[in-house]
Amino acid sequence: MQMADTDDPRRGYHDIGGKDYGAIDPEVTEMKPWERQSTAISNALGAAGRHLYVTDESRRAREQMGEPLYSDLDYYERSTESMKMILVEKGLFTEEELETRMAEIAQRMAEARK
């Protein structure tokens, strides 16, 4: 797994501070409903709530995702993925249990749309 920046091996692939990635559009600030929900769950499980994980664990999980996944995900997707990784590591549920539950929810939603 590639952990270092391809331009500077002293930096991790996730360390983009000071790099020129162009202008940030300040008009694109409204969170999508799922992003709000993910943030609320993270707050409820993290330091503001149940203390099931801390910021350092979230940072470590993001850094260990690997460059391809990290680069493919946006901010909230990385946050949600890192939260999932930590909760699986801690044994709160397995990847298989999560996938099964997500499939059940998707099926219920599809049936409700009929």
C-alpha beads as a LAMMPS data file, in Angstrom:
LAMMPS data file: protein, C-alpha beads

114 atoms
113 bonds

1 atom types
1 bond types

-500.0 500.0 xlo xhi
-500.0 500.0 ylo yhi
-500.0 500.0 zlo zhi

Masses

1 110.0

Atoms # bond

1 1 1 0.000 0.000 0.000
2 1 1 1.353 3.409 -1.003
3 1 1 1.618 5.548 2.144
4 1 1 3.958 8.292 0.919
5 1 1 3.233 11.225 -1.339
6 1 1 4.572 10.483 -4.825
7 1 1 6.151 13.972 -5.041
8 1 1 7.623 14.057 -1.528
9 1 1 8.305 10.777 0.312
10 1 1 8.439 12.653 3.640
11 1 1 4.693 13.349 3.374
12 1 1 1.802 10.903 3.487
13 1 1 -0.495 10.728 0.466
14 1 1 -3.218 12.322 2.610
15 1 1 -1.043 15.326 3.555
16 1 1 -2.145 17.955 1.033
17 1 1 -1.554 21.041 3.170
18 1 1 0.081 23.797 1.150
19 1 1 -0.434 22.086 -2.203
20 1 1 -2.205 23.954 -4.974
21 1 1 -5.494 22.207 -5.714
22 1 1 -7.198 25.270 -7.152
23 1 1 -9.867 27.548 -5.795
24 1 1 -12.495 26.364 -3.335
25 1 1 -16.051 27.234 -4.287
26 1 1 -17.541 28.873 -1.149
27 1 1 -21.065 28.393 -2.543
28 1 1 -20.824 24.615 -2.221
29 1 1 -21.271 24.398 1.512
30 1 1 -24.671 22.855 2.174
31 1 1 -24.454 19.367 3.595
32 1 1 -26.482 16.563 2.060
33 1 1 -28.893 14.780 4.430
34 1 1 -26.696 11.678 4.671
35 1 1 -23.685 13.879 5.482
36 1 1 -25.592 15.494 8.350
37 1 1 -26.637 12.064 9.593
38 1 1 -23.085 10.730 9.393
39 1 1 -21.806 13.748 11.328
40 1 1 -24.501 13.276 13.979
41 1 1 -23.656 9.583 14.359
42 1 1 -19.953 10.389 14.562
43 1 1 -20.599 13.013 17.238
44 1 1 -22.837 10.625 19.187
45 1 1 -20.233 7.857 19.119
46 1 1 -17.122 10.032 19.425
47 1 1 -15.806 12.467 22.002
48 1 1 -19.063 14.473 22.124
49 1 1 -21.088 11.378 22.977
50 1 1 -20.322 7.775 23.911
51 1 1 -16.524 8.062 23.588
52 1 1 -16.299 4.886 21.477
53 1 1 -13.461 6.426 19.483
54 1 1 -11.326 9.539 19.428
55 1 1 -10.077 11.914 16.739
56 1 1 -6.648 10.266 16.621
57 1 1 -8.240 6.914 15.761
58 1 1 -10.251 8.537 12.988
59 1 1 -7.116 10.187 11.615
60 1 1 -5.210 6.887 11.727
61 1 1 -8.032 5.085 9.920
62 1 1 -8.073 7.717 7.179
63 1 1 -4.320 7.433 6.774
64 1 1 -4.515 3.632 6.576
65 1 1 -7.251 3.546 3.912
66 1 1 -4.643 3.572 1.212
67 1 1 -4.240 6.197 -1.458
68 1 1 -6.711 4.806 -4.037
69 1 1 -9.663 4.674 -1.627
70 1 1 -8.712 7.905 0.130
71 1 1 -8.518 9.755 -3.182
72 1 1 -11.774 8.280 -4.502
73 1 1 -13.816 9.394 -1.484
74 1 1 -14.913 12.910 -0.609
75 1 1 -14.574 14.392 2.878
76 1 1 -17.767 12.956 4.352
77 1 1 -17.287 9.602 2.660
78 1 1 -13.786 9.353 4.193
79 1 1 -15.207 10.323 7.563
80 1 1 -17.927 7.685 7.341
81 1 1 -15.514 5.017 6.084
82 1 1 -13.021 5.743 8.873
83 1 1 -15.819 5.567 11.471
84 1 1 -16.894 2.193 10.038
85 1 1 -13.306 0.903 10.047
86 1 1 -12.863 1.805 13.716
87 1 1 -16.189 0.303 14.811
88 1 1 -15.384 -2.938 12.960
89 1 1 -11.907 -3.009 14.573
90 1 1 -13.517 -2.595 17.989
91 1 1 -15.915 -5.482 17.291
92 1 1 -19.181 -3.528 17.407
93 1 1 -20.190 -5.250 14.168
94 1 1 -18.557 -7.085 11.282
95 1 1 -18.277 -5.994 7.671
96 1 1 -20.642 -8.852 6.784
97 1 1 -23.251 -7.738 9.336
98 1 1 -23.098 -4.200 7.994
99 1 1 -23.428 -5.345 4.365
100 1 1 -26.398 -7.562 5.281
101 1 1 -28.128 -4.730 7.116
102 1 1 -27.478 -2.290 4.281
103 1 1 -28.964 -4.772 1.777
104 1 1 -32.069 -5.179 3.965
105 1 1 -32.534 -1.411 4.134
106 1 1 -32.021 -1.031 0.371
107 1 1 -34.644 -3.711 -0.256
108 1 1 -37.146 -2.029 2.092
109 1 1 -36.562 1.310 0.398
110 1 1 -37.031 -0.222 -3.061
111 1 1 -40.288 -1.860 -1.952
112 1 1 -41.531 1.401 -0.446
113 1 1 -40.962 3.170 -3.782
114 1 1 -43.208 0.719 -5.673

Bonds

1 1 1 2
2 1 2 3
3 1 3 4
4 1 4 5
5 1 5 6
6 1 6 7
7 1 7 8
8 1 8 9
9 1 9 10
10 1 10 11
11 1 11 12
12 1 12 13
13 1 13 14
14 1 14 15
15 1 15 16
16 1 16 17
17 1 17 18
18 1 18 19
19 1 19 20
20 1 20 21
21 1 21 22
22 1 22 23
23 1 23 24
24 1 24 25
25 1 25 26
26 1 26 27
27 1 27 28
28 1 28 29
29 1 29 30
30 1 30 31
31 1 31 32
32 1 32 33
33 1 33 34
34 1 34 35
35 1 35 36
36 1 36 37
37 1 37 38
38 1 38 39
39 1 39 40
40 1 40 41
41 1 41 42
42 1 42 43
43 1 43 44
44 1 44 45
45 1 45 46
46 1 46 47
47 1 47 48
48 1 48 49
49 1 49 50
50 1 50 51
51 1 51 52
52 1 52 53
53 1 53 54
54 1 54 55
55 1 55 56
56 1 56 57
57 1 57 58
58 1 58 59
59 1 59 60
60 1 60 61
61 1 61 62
62 1 62 63
63 1 63 64
64 1 64 65
65 1 65 66
66 1 66 67
67 1 67 68
68 1 68 69
69 1 69 70
70 1 70 71
71 1 71 72
72 1 72 73
73 1 73 74
74 1 74 75
75 1 75 76
76 1 76 77
77 1 77 78
78 1 78 79
79 1 79 80
80 1 80 81
81 1 81 82
82 1 82 83
83 1 83 84
84 1 84 85
85 1 85 86
86 1 86 87
87 1 87 88
88 1 88 89
89 1 89 90
90 1 90 91
91 1 91 92
92 1 92 93
93 1 93 94
94 1 94 95
95 1 95 96
96 1 96 97
97 1 97 98
98 1 98 99
99 1 99 100
100 1 100 101
101 1 101 102
102 1 102 103
103 1 103 104
104 1 104 105
105 1 105 106
106 1 106 107
107 1 107 108
108 1 108 109
109 1 109 110
110 1 110 111
111 1 111 112
112 1 112 113
113 1 113 114
